[in-house]
Amino acid sequence: MLEVCHLAHGFGRQPALWEIPHLRWRGESLVHLQGDNGSGKTTLMRLLAGLEVPRQGTVRWSLDDAPAQPPPCPGRLLYLHQQPYLFDTTVAGNLHYIARWNGWRGEAMRRRIDEMLERCGLAEHARQRARSLSGGERMRLALARAWLLSPRVLLLDEPTASLDRQAVRDVAALVGALHASGCAVVLSAHQPSELTERCDEHWYIAHQRLGVATREAPLPA
Ligand SMILES: Nc1ncnc2c1ncn2[C@@H]1O[C@H](COP(=O)(O)OP(=O)(O)OP(=O)(O)O)[C@@H](O)[C@H]1O
């Protein structure tokens, strides 16, 4: 569960990007966050992830029955940048590093990594340098690494920006599978796509406010 109260944020002397008087989210759905360029989507995600301290107001998460706490919530809440940082090693090496860090060892770890490579369509690239992957492959590797950590909530900042149609489709399938495995997702995206079509909740930033679309009050045109 996410609870946001009286949140407002801006930079320097600029007025607040937006105000969010109150937002409650059960942390189960697949959410599409939309808004114009510069409306503050990245900033909001960073605030939700605890990477930015709000000028005003509070963000609190209660995940897995833990008492409500401000972010970060290590291991349970992950933020993924649109150009994810990849370790300068092979594709399998990137997964290996995270799996070890998360406590996996030996044969069980190898099986888990192989399974993840298959699931993300990267088995053929296992020995390739991660930084030589295409944009779509990089995002799939970043999602695979995140998946290894079994997060409860994933915040995805423009995960399909500048990807072609097939790459968007692949990322959408992967995000859908992650969500089906029990990970709630908030993702920002400019354009409607196969990814946003999968979303079952829509938030939007307009006129310096965050809105939540409902059946009675759909997205503004
Ligand atoms: N660290 C910062 N210092 C000063 N201004 C910032 C900083 N980070 C963001 N901004 C400004 O805040 C505004 C919102 O930026 P943000 O990146 O959150 O928007 P966005 O909706 O994600 O945009 P886009 O869709 O183009 O990625 C922009 O005007 C941006 O220049």
The ligand as an SDF file (V2000), in Angstrom:
LIG
                    3D

 31 33  0  0  0  0  0  0  0  0999 V2000
   17.5040   18.1590  -10.6110 N   0  0  0  0  0  0  0  0  0  0  0  0
   16.7630   19.0920  -11.2140 C   0  0  0  0  0  0  0  0  0  0  0  0
   17.0640   20.3940  -11.0800 N   0  0  0  0  0  0  0  0  0  0  0  0
   16.3100   21.3630  -11.6560 C   0  0  0  0  0  0  0  0  0  0  0  0
   15.2100   21.1120  -12.3970 N   0  0  0  0  0  0  0  0  0  0  0  0
   14.8700   19.8250  -12.5660 C   0  0  0  0  0  0  0  0  0  0  0  0
   15.6120   18.7510  -11.9870 C   0  0  0  0  0  0  0  0  0  0  0  0
   15.0140   17.5670  -12.3150 N   0  0  0  0  0  0  0  0  0  0  0  0
   13.9570   17.9090  -13.0680 C   0  0  0  0  0  0  0  0  0  0  0  0
   13.8750   19.2520  -13.2370 N   0  0  0  0  0  0  0  0  0  0  0  0
   12.8430   19.9630  -13.9770 C   0  0  0  0  0  0  0  0  0  0  0  0
   11.5780   19.5480  -13.4890 O   0  0  0  0  0  0  0  0  0  0  0  0
   10.6410   19.4470  -14.5550 C   0  0  0  0  0  0  0  0  0  0  0  0
   10.0330   18.0430  -14.5800 C   0  0  0  0  0  0  0  0  0  0  0  0
   11.0390   17.1230  -14.9930 O   0  0  0  0  0  0  0  0  0  0  0  0
   10.7380   15.5570  -15.1190 P   0  0  0  0  0  0  0  0  0  0  0  0
   11.9570   14.9370  -15.7030 O   0  0  0  0  0  0  0  0  0  0  0  0
   10.2420   15.0500  -13.8280 O   0  0  0  0  0  0  0  0  0  0  0  0
    9.5360   15.5590  -16.1620 O   0  0  0  0  0  0  0  0  0  0  0  0
    8.9570   14.3650  -17.0420 P   0  0  0  0  0  0  0  0  0  0  0  0
    7.4690   14.5110  -17.0190 O   0  0  0  0  0  0  0  0  0  0  0  0
    9.5290   13.0740  -16.5910 O   0  0  0  0  0  0  0  0  0  0  0  0
    9.5300   14.7470  -18.4580 O   0  0  0  0  0  0  0  0  0  0  0  0
    9.8030   13.8310  -19.7620 P   0  0  0  0  0  0  0  0  0  0  0  0
    8.4740   13.2720  -20.1500 O   0  0  0  0  0  0  0  0  0  0  0  0
   10.3300   14.8090  -20.7610 O   0  0  0  0  0  0  0  0  0  0  0  0
   10.8160   12.7960  -19.3630 O   0  0  0  0  0  0  0  0  0  0  0  0
   11.3930   19.8080  -15.8180 C   0  0  0  0  0  0  0  0  0  0  0  0
   11.1200   21.1570  -16.1000 O   0  0  0  0  0  0  0  0  0  0  0  0
   12.8440   19.6060  -15.4520 C   0  0  0  0  0  0  0  0  0  0  0  0
   13.7070   20.4720  -16.1700 O   0  0  0  0  0  0  0  0  0  0  0  0
  1  2  1  0
  2  3  1  0
  2  7  2  0
  3  4  2  0
  4  5  1  0
  5  6  2  0
  6  7  1  0
  6 10  1  0
  7  8  1  0
  8  9  2  0
  9 10  1  0
 10 11  1  0
 11 12  1  0
 11 30  1  0
 12 13  1  0
 13 14  1  0
 13 28  1  0
 14 15  1  0
 15 16  1  0
 16 17  2  0
 16 18  1  0
 16 19  1  0
 19 20  1  0
 20 21  2  0
 20 22  1  0
 20 23  1  0
 23 24  1  0
 24 25  2  0
 24 26  1  0
 24 27  1  0
 28 29  1  0
 28 30  1  0
 30 31  1  0
M  END
$$$$
